[in-house]
Amino acid sequence: MWTKIYLGLLAVAVIVAGFFAYYAWSWLGSIGDPRVAWEAFNYHKRGGVYFLVCSTAVLLVVGNVILWTGRNAWALWVSHVYYAVFILIFLIFLHLAGTSFCLEKGVCTNPSNLVGPLLAVGSTLALTAFIFADQFLLLRLHAKIHGRPEPSADEQAAPDEESSRLE
């Protein structure tokens, strides 16, 4: 059940984040006033980044439930891939396209080309470290509360190499 909930949330998150990315990008091709296009581009790009952060947090919470119930961390890492792909789109691709639009149209002076990529790389690395620590701590806590999983019948039937060498 949690897997279906996660996949549904992921599908909705990808569609909404993709909409924000496309809509922000479409403002750069506007034939109207460049200042209005620049403001609308920034508004929708910023909204997309905020949605991305919130949706990633929700996906990580559901991913933690999946990890706890099934002892499988695939949902956490899929959330990481989702975040990494869309943060690259928002803070590298769209940021660089926006700064070149800004300079071509003369809407702003001296925009920074490094802020977006540095935030993208730094936040992706921080999320990676968080997921590693979260997975480690949650699995340790699960083992402490529920104990180690019982060995399967195949593992019980196989003789222990170390004990057979001692005989």
C-alpha positions in Angstrom: 0.0 0.0 0.0 2.7 2.5 0.9 4.5 1.8 -2.4 1.4 2.7 -4.3 1.0 5.9 -2.3 4.6 6.8 -2.9 4.4 6.2 -6.6 1.2 8.3 -6.8 2.8 11.1 -4.9 6.0 10.9 -7.1 3.9 11.0 -10.3 2.0 14.1 -9.1 5.3 15.7 -8.0 7.0 15.1 -11.3 4.0 16.5 -13.2 3.7 19.7 -11.1 7.5 20.3 -11.0 7.7 19.7 -14.7 4.9 22.3 -15.2 6.7 24.9 -13.1 9.9 24.3 -15.1 8.2 24.5 -18.4 6.1 27.5 -17.5 9.1 29.4 -16.1 11.1 28.6 -19.3 8.2 29.7 -21.5 8.3 33.2 -20.1 11.8 33.6 -21.5 10.3 33.4 -25.0 7.7 36.0 -24.3 7.3 38.8 -26.9 5.9 41.3 -24.4 7.7 43.6 -22.0 11.0 42.0 -21.0 10.7 43.2 -17.4 7.4 41.5 -17.0 8.7 38.3 -18.5 11.7 38.5 -16.2 9.6 38.9 -13.1 7.2 36.1 -14.2 10.1 33.8 -15.0 11.6 34.4 -11.5 8.2 34.0 -9.8 7.6 30.6 -11.4 11.1 29.4 -11.1 11.1 30.2 -7.4 7.7 28.6 -7.0 9.0 25.5 -8.6 12.0 25.3 -6.3 9.8 25.8 -3.2 7.5 23.0 -4.5 10.5 20.8 -5.2 11.8 21.2 -1.7 8.3 20.5 -0.1 7.5 17.6 -2.3 10.9 16.0 -1.7 10.3 16.3 2.0 6.9 14.5 1.7 8.5 11.8 -0.5 11.2 11.3 2.0 8.7 10.9 4.8 6.8 8.2 2.8 10.1 6.7 1.8 11.0 6.4 5.5 7.7 4.5 6.1 8.6 2.2 3.3 12.1 1.7 4.7 10.7 1.0 8.2 8.0 -1.5 7.0 9.9 -3.3 4.3 13.6 -2.7 5.2 14.2 -1.4 1.6 15.5 2.1 0.9 14.6 2.3 -2.8 12.1 5.1 -2.2 14.6 7.3 -0.4 17.0 7.0 -3.4 14.2 7.6 -5.9 13.4 10.8 -4.0 17.0 11.8 -4.3 17.0 11.2 -8.0 13.8 13.2 -8.3 15.3 16.1 -6.4 18.7 16.0 -8.2 17.1 16.0 -11.7 14.7 18.9 -10.9 17.2 21.0 -9.0 19.5 20.7 -11.9 16.7 21.9 -14.2 15.7 24.8 -11.9 19.0 26.0 -10.6 21.4 25.2 -13.5 19.5 25.1 -16.8 16.8 27.7 -16.0 19.2 29.9 -14.0 21.7 30.1 -16.8 18.9 30.6 -19.4 17.5 33.3 -17.2 20.7 35.2 -16.7 21.5 35.2 -20.4 17.9 36.5 -21.1 18.5 39.1 -18.4 21.7 40.3 -20.1 20.4 40.2 -23.6 17.3 42.2 -22.8 19.1 44.6 -20.4 16.6 43.9 -17.6 19.2 43.5 -14.9 22.8 44.4 -14.3 25.6 41.9 -13.5 23.6 38.7 -12.5 25.5 35.9 -10.8 26.0 32.8 -12.9 27.4 30.8 -9.9 24.7 31.1 -7.3 22.3 28.6 -8.9 24.8 25.9 -9.8 26.5 26.2 -6.3 23.2 25.9 -4.6 22.2 22.9 -6.8 25.4 21.0 -6.1 25.6 21.9 -2.4 21.9 21.0 -1.7 22.2 17.7 -3.6 25.3 16.7 -1.7 23.6 17.7 1.6 20.6 15.6 0.6 22.8 12.6 -0.2 24.5 12.8 3.2 21.1 13.2 4.9 19.7 10.1 3.1 22.8 8.0 4.0 22.5 9.0 7.7 18.7 8.6 7.7 19.0 5.1 6.2 21.7 4.0 8.6 19.9 5.3 11.7 16.5 4.0 10.7 17.8 0.5 10.0 19.8 0.5 13.2 16.7 1.6 15.2 14.6 -1.0 13.4 17.1 -3.8 14.3 17.3 -2.5 17.9 13.5 -2.5 18.3 12.6 -5.6 16.3 15.8 -7.6 16.6 17.8 -9.2 13.8 15.8 -11.0 11.2 15.6 -14.8 11.6 17.9 -16.8 9.3 16.1 -18.5 6.4 15.9 -22.3 6.1 18.7 -22.4 3.5 21.0 -20.5 5.9 20.2 -22.9 8.7 20.8 -25.9 6.5 24.2 -24.7 5.3 27.0 -25.7 7.7 29.1 -22.9 9.1 32.5 -22.9 7.5 34.3 -21.8 10.6 32.8 -24.5 12.8 33.5 -27.2 10.1 37.2 -26.1 10.0 37.5 -26.5 13.8 36.4 -30.1 13.7 
